[in-house]
Amino acid sequence: MKKILIATVALLGIIACSNQEKSSEAMKYDQVVMDHMEKMHQTLFAVQRLATSDSIDLQRAAAKFGSEIDSSAKAIKDLSDFDGNTAYRDAALKLADFYKSSVMGPYLEIGKAYKEVKDTAALHSKVDAIITKLQQDESVADDDFIKQRNAFAAKNNFKIDSMIAQ
């Protein structure tokens, strides 16, 4: 009986260590994804600042920023699955695709509007319409990413910083 108890305790100890190691690896995986997502966010912020400037070549800037997003997306795509799970990585890639299409589409449209539309009321109307559509599309992409990230964390037994998870 004593041997069975010792074997059971040893087995439980091995399982606990294994789960902690898996959780730690999942947190590292999550951090890599989030580091690249943060780089893409910073790129979008830069695009937003430049979209209202009429002293830059928007096409060249958009291409540069698109390339930066592609670089982060490639790094995420190159990650292996995590225990056979690709949903989180795929959601991050889908969000990256949205970011790139935003840079190459709506943000270019906003920049062109600032350069071409001279009537302030018409400019604000056009820009507001573009931004409203962009925000709706972004909500869908963000919601899926957040859902997949939360599911990944739950499955791998780690908590996400509440400020980042929102």
Contacts in CASP RR format, 6 or more apart in sequence:
PFRMAT RR
TARGET T0000
AUTHOR 0000-0000-0000
METHOD contacts of the structure
MODEL  1
MKKILIATVALLGIIACSNQEKSSEAMKYDQVVMDHMEKMHQTLFAVQRL
ATSDSIDLQRAAAKFGSEIDSSAKAIKDLSDFDGNTAYRDAALKLADFYK
SSVMGPYLEIGKAYKEVKDTAALHSKVDAIITKLQQDESVADDDFIKQRN
AFAAKNNFKIDSMIAQ
19 157 0 8 1.000
22 83 0 8 1.000
22 156 0 8 1.000
22 157 0 8 1.000
23 156 0 8 1.000
23 157 0 8 1.000
23 158 0 8 1.000
25 82 0 8 1.000
26 82 0 8 1.000
26 152 0 8 1.000
26 153 0 8 1.000
26 156 0 8 1.000
26 157 0 8 1.000
26 158 0 8 1.000
27 156 0 8 1.000
27 158 0 8 1.000
29 79 0 8 1.000
29 82 0 8 1.000
30 88 0 8 1.000
30 149 0 8 1.000
30 152 0 8 1.000
30 153 0 8 1.000
30 158 0 8 1.000
30 160 0 8 1.000
32 75 0 8 1.000
32 76 0 8 1.000
32 79 0 8 1.000
33 76 0 8 1.000
33 79 0 8 1.000
33 88 0 8 1.000
33 89 0 8 1.000
33 92 0 8 1.000
33 149 0 8 1.000
34 164 0 8 1.000
36 72 0 8 1.000
36 73 0 8 1.000
36 75 0 8 1.000
36 76 0 8 1.000
36 92 0 8 1.000
36 96 0 8 1.000
37 72 0 8 1.000
37 92 0 8 1.000
37 95 0 8 1.000
37 96 0 8 1.000
37 145 0 8 1.000
39 68 0 8 1.000
39 72 0 8 1.000
40 68 0 8 1.000
40 69 0 8 1.000
40 72 0 8 1.000
40 73 0 8 1.000
40 95 0 8 1.000
40 96 0 8 1.000
40 99 0 8 1.000
43 65 0 8 1.000
43 66 0 8 1.000
43 68 0 8 1.000
43 69 0 8 1.000
43 72 0 8 1.000
43 99 0 8 1.000
43 103 0 8 1.000
44 99 0 8 1.000
44 102 0 8 1.000
44 103 0 8 1.000
46 65 0 8 1.000
47 61 0 8 1.000
47 62 0 8 1.000
47 65 0 8 1.000
47 102 0 8 1.000
47 103 0 8 1.000
47 107 0 8 1.000
48 107 0 8 1.000
50 56 0 8 1.000
50 58 0 8 1.000
50 61 0 8 1.000
51 58 0 8 1.000
51 107 0 8 1.000
51 108 0 8 1.000
51 110 0 8 1.000
51 111 0 8 1.000
51 114 0 8 1.000
52 110 0 8 1.000
52 111 0 8 1.000
52 114 0 8 1.000
53 114 0 8 1.000
54 111 0 8 1.000
54 114 0 8 1.000
54 115 0 8 1.000
58 108 0 8 1.000
58 111 0 8 1.000
58 112 0 8 1.000
58 115 0 8 1.000
59 108 0 8 1.000
62 103 0 8 1.000
62 104 0 8 1.000
62 105 0 8 1.000
62 107 0 8 1.000
62 108 0 8 1.000
65 103 0 8 1.000
66 100 0 8 1.000
66 103 0 8 1.000
66 104 0 8 1.000
69 96 0 8 1.000
69 99 0 8 1.000
69 100 0 8 1.000
69 103 0 8 1.000
70 100 0 8 1.000
72 96 0 8 1.000
73 93 0 8 1.000
73 96 0 8 1.000
73 97 0 8 1.000
73 100 0 8 1.000
76 89 0 8 1.000
76 92 0 8 1.000
76 93 0 8 1.000
76 96 0 8 1.000
77 89 0 8 1.000
77 93 0 8 1.000
79 89 0 8 1.000
81 89 0 8 1.000
82 88 0 8 1.000
82 89 0 8 1.000
82 152 0 8 1.000
82 156 0 8 1.000
83 156 0 8 1.000
85 152 0 8 1.000
85 155 0 8 1.000
87 148 0 8 1.000
87 151 0 8 1.000
87 152 0 8 1.000
88 148 0 8 1.000
88 149 0 8 1.000
88 151 0 8 1.000
88 152 0 8 1.000
90 148 0 8 1.000
91 144 0 8 1.000
91 145 0 8 1.000
91 147 0 8 1.000
91 148 0 8 1.000
91 149 0 8 1.000
92 145 0 8 1.000
92 148 0 8 1.000
94 141 0 8 1.000
94 144 0 8 1.000
94 145 0 8 1.000
95 141 0 8 1.000
95 142 0 8 1.000
95 144 0 8 1.000
95 145 0 8 1.000
98 137 0 8 1.000
98 138 0 8 1.000
98 141 0 8 1.000
102 134 0 8 1.000
102 137 0 8 1.000
102 138 0 8 1.000
106 130 0 8 1.000
106 131 0 8 1.000
106 133 0 8 1.000
106 134 0 8 1.000
109 130 0 8 1.000
110 127 0 8 1.000
110 130 0 8 1.000
110 131 0 8 1.000
113 123 0 8 1.000
113 126 0 8 1.000
113 127 0 8 1.000
113 130 0 8 1.000
114 123 0 8 1.000
114 127 0 8 1.000
117 123 0 8 1.000
117 126 0 8 1.000
146 165 0 8 1.000
146 166 0 8 1.000
149 160 0 8 1.000
149 165 0 8 1.000
150 160 0 8 1.000
150 165 0 8 1.000
153 159 0 8 1.000
153 160 0 8 1.000
END
